[in-house]
Amino acid sequence: MTKYHGTDEHLTHTAIAGVVFLLVLLVGVALSIGALRGIVRDRVDAGAPVPAPSHRAAATAQRAAATFPGVATLTSSGNAGLLHGEWTVAFQTAYEEYLPITEPALHLWSAARYRLFRAGTSGVEVGRDGWLFTTEELRVRRGDTPALQRSIATITTAVTDLQRRGAVVVIALVPAKARIYADKLPGYSLPPAVSGRYEEALTALQSIPEVIVPNLRKPLHAARATYPEEPVYLRRDTHWTPRGAAIVAQEIAAAAAASITDDVPRTRFRTERTGTEPYAGDLLRFLPVGDRNASLGLTPEPIDRFTTEALETSGGLFGDPVIPGALVGTSYSAGEAWNFAGFLTDELELDMVSVAEEGQGPFAPMEVYLAGDTVTTYPPQVVVWEIPERYLTDPPDHQPDRR
């Protein structure tokens, strides 16, 4: 069972919004019925082009007229269109074109709901100062502890496989955006059942023998406190900013430095800022307000873009390419907008093959990697496995990455 822990104020506003929406819907439908009746009759009487009715629709009307004598009165003279299915098709066409509760109306309702109640559709938590959060980070599932234990067992099996191949394994446990910016939540803090989840997961992962698991919450919190005007997570997206990604890459490199031996081929890289572009966050889709985004402050946010290029080519004894590192993970690693893979290769000075995938969660990409040809074609000496914290309390067999 999944439980969402929101504030009482938020739940009250949601209930009020639901009642208001229901009243608006009922009034709209009532007003639409009369309008549609006139529109349909006018269309049919005027001979307006109407899509041809299906054979089934016409046959159904004819059977009804034969079975129920009262129906025959509806098929006389002016109502002959009913017998041939024309009224059915005309009604559908008019409904689609003239029903007031259409997409623009829904956009208007969503905008009003956001402005009046600070609420969006299911899936988003509207925070303070324009911040949005995925409700996945705030959910508490019955049996979180057994699920965490199953996740740790799955991770341990994969880590053991990689270590048997001679790889140094680093697990990047990504703290939830709601954890770093808890003061931007409606209740100013994480729900009690969620507040200790990161430390619990971190302790469990650090208990796996010979695996490197840096605490990424500390440097992200510190960076936010030092330069609050430069966010480490995007306001209207689930993911980190390039700055947040760069900080995590630096922390991983520092934690792994002592474990990467001199025989691991190194490559020098250069990372450069290429400009600033507007970025429409993935959480905006839970606020379908149409062209009212700007007036509500829900516009794309500027994001610095970076590229990372190798300054030299690493090669083997016979000139074959050598790729000693592998990056496995989710959209936090696969997304080009935050350049995490680039920052990581630059900080580690390792050429890395990325097998991170969007929309698959953290476990499926590792399963594919270990079962595929990449792990044998490019034997890993260093593997970084990026795992968002919220997935550790989901069963590993039930984890589509929705971001």
C-alpha positions in Angstrom: 0.0 0.0 0.0 1.3 3.4 -0.9 0.6 6.4 1.3 1.2 10.0 0.3 2.1 12.3 3.2 1.0 15.8 2.4 0.1 18.7 4.6 -3.4 19.1 6.1 -3.7 22.4 4.3 -2.8 20.8 1.0 -5.3 18.0 1.5 -8.1 20.5 2.4 -7.4 22.7 -0.6 -7.4 19.6 -2.8 -10.8 18.5 -1.4 -12.3 22.0 -1.9 -10.9 22.1 -5.5 -12.5 18.8 -6.2 -15.9 20.0 -5.1 -15.6 23.2 -7.1 -14.5 21.2 -10.2 -17.4 18.8 -9.9 -19.9 21.7 -9.7 -18.3 23.4 -12.8 -18.4 20.1 -14.6 -22.1 19.5 -13.9 -23.1 23.0 -14.9 -21.0 22.7 -18.1 -22.6 19.4 -19.0 -26.1 20.7 -18.3 -25.5 23.7 -20.5 -24.0 21.6 -23.2 -27.0 19.2 -23.6 -29.4 21.9 -24.8 -26.8 23.4 -27.1 -25.8 20.1 -28.6 -29.5 19.1 -29.4 -29.9 22.3 -31.4 -26.5 22.0 -33.1 -27.2 18.4 -34.1 -30.6 19.0 -35.5 -29.4 22.1 -37.4 -26.5 20.1 -38.9 -28.7 17.3 -40.1 -31.6 19.5 -41.3 -29.2 21.8 -43.2 -27.5 18.9 -44.9 -24.2 19.7 -43.4 -21.5 17.2 -44.2 -21.4 14.5 -41.6 -19.1 11.5 -41.6 -20.8 8.4 -42.9 -22.3 6.3 -40.1 -21.0 2.8 -39.6 -23.0 -0.2 -40.9 -23.3 -1.3 -37.3 -24.9 2.0 -36.1 -27.5 1.9 -38.9 -28.3 -1.7 -38.3 -28.7 -1.1 -34.6 -31.2 1.7 -35.2 -33.2 -0.4 -37.6 -33.4 -3.3 -35.2 -34.5 -1.0 -32.4 -37.3 0.4 -34.7 -38.5 -3.1 -35.5 -38.4 -4.4 -31.9 -39.8 -1.4 -30.1 -42.8 0.3 -31.9 -42.3 3.5 -30.0 -38.9 4.0 -31.7 -40.7 4.2 -35.1 -42.1 7.6 -34.2 -38.5 8.9 -33.8 -37.7 7.7 -37.4 -40.5 9.5 -39.1 -39.9 12.4 -41.5 -37.7 14.9 -39.7 -36.1 12.3 -37.5 -35.2 9.9 -40.3 -31.5 10.6 -39.7 -31.8 8.6 -36.5 -32.7 5.4 -38.3 -29.6 5.7 -40.5 -27.2 6.5 -37.8 -26.7 10.1 -38.9 -27.8 11.6 -35.6 -25.2 9.4 -33.7 -22.3 10.6 -35.9 -23.6 14.2 -35.9 -23.9 14.2 -32.1 -20.3 12.9 -31.8 -19.0 15.5 -34.2 -20.8 18.4 -32.5 -19.7 17.1 -29.1 -16.1 17.2 -30.1 -16.3 20.7 -31.6 -18.7 22.5 -29.2 -18.5 20.9 -25.8 -17.4 23.7 -23.4 -15.3 21.4 -21.2 -12.6 21.1 -23.8 -8.8 21.4 -23.6 -8.8 25.3 -23.2 -11.3 25.0 -20.4 -9.2 22.3 -18.7 -6.2 24.6 -19.1 -8.2 27.4 -17.4 -9.2 25.1 -14.6 -5.7 23.9 -14.0 -4.4 27.5 -13.9 -7.1 28.5 -11.4 -6.4 25.4 -9.3 -2.7 26.3 -9.2 -3.2 30.0 -8.5 -6.0 29.5 -5.8 -5.0 26.3 -4.1 -1.3 25.8 -5.1 -2.1 22.4 -6.4 -1.5 20.4 -9.6 -2.6 17.1 -10.9 -1.6 13.8 -9.3 2.2 13.4 -9.4 3.3 16.9 -8.4 3.6 18.7 -5.1 3.5 22.4 -5.4 6.0 23.9 -3.1 7.0 27.4 -2.0 8.7 30.1 -4.1 7.9 28.4 -7.4 9.4 25.0 -6.5 7.8 21.8 -7.7 8.5 18.3 -6.4 7.6 14.8 -7.6 5.3 13.1 -5.1 7.3 9.9 -5.6 9.9 11.4 -3.2 7.3 11.9 -0.5 5.5 8.5 -0.6 5.7 6.0 2.1 5.1 2.4 1.2 4.0 -0.3 3.6 6.9 -2.6 4.0 9.6 -0.1 3.1 12.2 -1.9 5.2 11.8 -5.3 3.5 11.8 -3.6 0.2 15.1 -1.8 1.1 16.6 -5.2 2.2 15.6 -6.7 -1.2 17.2 -3.8 -3.0 20.4 -4.1 -1.0 20.5 -7.8 -1.8 20.1 -7.1 -5.5 22.8 -4.5 -5.4 25.2 -6.8 -3.5 24.8 -9.5 -6.1 25.6 -7.1 -8.9 28.6 -5.6 -7.0 30.0 -9.0 -6.3 29.8 -9.8 -10.0 31.7 -6.6 -10.9 34.3 -7.1 -8.2 34.9 -10.6 -9.4 35.7 -9.0 -12.8 38.3 -6.8 -11.1 36.3 -3.6 -11.0 36.3 -0.9 -8.3 32.6 -0.1 -7.6 31.3 3.3 -6.6 27.6 3.7 -5.7 26.3 7.2 -6.1 23.2 7.4 -3.9 21.4 10.5 -5.2 19.5 12.3 -2.5 16.0 13.4 -3.3 15.5 16.9 -4.4 12.9 17.2 -1.6 15.6 16.3 0.9 18.0 19.1 -0.2 15.2 21.7 -0.5 12.9 20.5 2.3 12.2 24.0 3.3 10.5 24.7 0.0 7.9 22.0 0.6 4.5 23.2 1.7 5.1 21.9 5.3 8.7 23.2 5.4 10.0 19.7 6.1 10.0 16.1 4.9 7.4 13.7 6.3 8.8 11.9 9.4 8.6 8.5 7.6 10.9 9.9 4.8 13.3 12.1 6.7 15.6 9.2 7.8 15.5 7.2 4.6 18.7 8.5 3.0 20.9 7.8 6.1 19.3 4.3 6.5 20.0 3.5 2.8 23.5 4.9 3.0 24.4 2.8 6.1 23.0 -0.3 4.4 25.0 0.3 1.2 28.2 1.1 3.1 27.9 -2.3 4.7 28.6 -4.1 1.4 32.2 -5.2 1.5 34.7 -3.1 -0.5 32.2 -0.8 -2.1 32.7 3.0 -2.2 29.5 4.9 -1.2 30.1 8.6 -0.5 27.6 10.7 1.3 26.3 13.0 -1.5 23.8 14.8 0.7 26.5 16.7 2.6 28.3 18.4 -0.3 24.9 19.2 -2.0 23.6 20.8 1.3 26.9 22.7 1.7 26.9 24.0 -1.8 23.3 25.2 -1.4 24.2 27.0 1.9 27.3 28.6 0.4 25.7 29.9 -2.8 21.9 29.8 -2.4 21.4 31.8 -5.6 22.9 28.9 -7.6 20.6 25.9 -7.1 21.8 22.3 -7.2 18.5 21.0 -8.3 16.1 22.5 -10.9 13.1 24.3 -9.6 10.6 22.7 -12.0 12.3 19.4 -12.8 13.1 16.3 -10.8 16.8 16.4 -11.6 19.9 18.2 -10.5 21.3 21.2 -12.2 24.7 21.0 -14.0 26.2 22.6 -10.8 24.7 19.8 -8.7 25.9 17.2 -11.1 29.4 18.7 -11.1 29.5 18.7 -7.3 28.5 15.0 -7.2 31.2 14.1 -9.8 33.9 15.9 -7.7 32.8 14.0 -4.5 32.8 10.7 -6.3 36.3 11.3 -7.7 37.6 12.3 -4.3 36.1 9.2 -2.6 37.4 6.8 -5.3 40.9 8.3 -5.8 42.7 6.0 -3.3 41.1 2.9 -4.8 42.0 3.5 -8.4 45.4 2.1 -9.0 48.2 3.5 -11.3 47.7 0.7 -13.9 44.2 2.1 -14.8 44.6 4.1 -18.1 44.0 7.8 -17.6 42.7 10.3 -20.1 42.6 14.0 -19.8 39.4 15.8 -20.6 38.2 19.4 -20.9 34.8 20.6 -19.9 33.6 24.0 -21.2 30.4 26.0 -20.8 28.7 26.5 -24.1 26.0 28.9 -23.1 22.6 29.1 -21.4 19.4 27.6 -22.7 15.8 27.5 -21.4 14.8 24.2 -20.0 11.2 23.0 -19.6 11.2 20.9 -16.5 9.5 17.5 -16.5 7.2 18.5 -13.6 5.5 21.1 -15.7 3.5 18.4 -17.5 1.6 17.9 -14.2 0.4 21.6 -14.5 -1.4 21.7 -17.9 -2.2 25.4 -18.0 -1.8 26.0 -21.7 -0.5 29.5 -22.7 -0.8 30.8 -19.1 2.7 29.5 -18.0 4.3 32.9 -18.1 1.6 34.6 -16.0 1.9 31.8 -13.4 5.7 31.8 -13.3 5.8 28.3 -14.9 8.1 29.1 -17.7 11.2 27.1 -18.7 14.2 28.0 -16.4 17.6 28.9 -17.7 20.2 26.2 -17.5 23.9 26.4 -18.3 25.0 23.9 -20.9 28.4 22.2 -20.8 30.3 19.8 -23.1 33.2 17.6 -22.2 35.8 16.4 -24.7 38.9 14.2 -24.5 42.2 16.0 -25.0 43.9 12.7 -25.9 42.9 9.2 -27.0 43.5 6.3 -24.7 44.7 3.1 -26.5 45.9 -0.3 -25.8 49.2 -1.9 -26.8 48.0 -2.4 -30.4 46.1 0.8 -30.7 42.8 -0.7 -29.7 40.6 1.7 -27.7 40.7 1.2 -23.9 37.6 2.3 -21.9 38.4 1.4 -18.3 35.2 2.9 -16.8 31.5 2.4 -16.9 28.6 4.6 -15.8 25.3 2.8 -15.0 22.2 4.6 -13.9 19.1 6.5 -14.6 18.1 9.8 -16.3 20.3 11.6 -13.7 23.3 10.1 -15.7 21.7 9.8 -19.1 20.4 13.3 -19.4 22.6 15.5 -21.6 21.2 18.7 -20.1 23.2 18.3 -16.8 26.3 16.7 -18.3 26.9 14.4 -15.4 28.7 11.8 -17.5 31.0 14.5 -18.8 31.8 16.0 -15.4 32.5 12.5 -14.1 34.9 11.5 -16.8 36.7 14.8 -16.4 37.0 14.5 -12.6 38.1 10.8 -12.7 40.3 11.3 -15.8 38.8 8.0 -17.1 37.2 7.3 -20.4 33.9 5.7 -19.6 31.2 3.9 -21.5 27.7 5.0 -20.4 25.0 2.4 -20.2 22.6 4.7 -18.2 19.0 4.7 -19.5 16.1 7.1 -19.1 12.8 5.5 -18.0 14.3 2.2 -16.7 15.2 2.9 -13.1 18.6 2.0 -11.7 18.3 -1.8 -11.6 17.3 -2.7 -15.2 20.3 -0.9 -16.8 22.7 -2.8 -14.5 21.0 -6.1 -15.4 21.3 -5.4 -19.1 25.0 -4.3 -18.7 26.0 -7.5 -16.9 24.1 -9.7 -19.3 25.3 -8.0 -22.5 28.5 -7.7 -24.6 29.7 -4.3 -23.3 31.0 -5.7 -20.0 33.2 -8.2 -21.9 34.2 -6.0 -24.8 35.4 -3.3 -22.4 36.3 -5.0 -19.1 35.5 -2.5 -16.4 38.1 -1.3 -14.0 36.0 1.3 -12.4 32.1 1.2 -12.3 30.0 4.1 -11.0 26.4 3.1 -10.3 24.0 6.0 -9.9 20.9 5.2 -7.8 18.3 7.8 -6.7 17.4 7.1 -3.1 13.6 6.8 -3.7 14.1 3.6 -5.7 15.7 1.7 -2.8 12.3 1.3 -1.1 10.6 0.1 -4.3 10.9 -3.6 -5.1 13.6 -4.0 -7.7 11.2 -5.8 -10.0 8.7 -2.9 -10.0 10.7 0.2 -10.8 10.0 2.1 -14.0 11.9 5.4 -13.8 9.2 7.9 -14.5 11.8 10.7 -14.9 
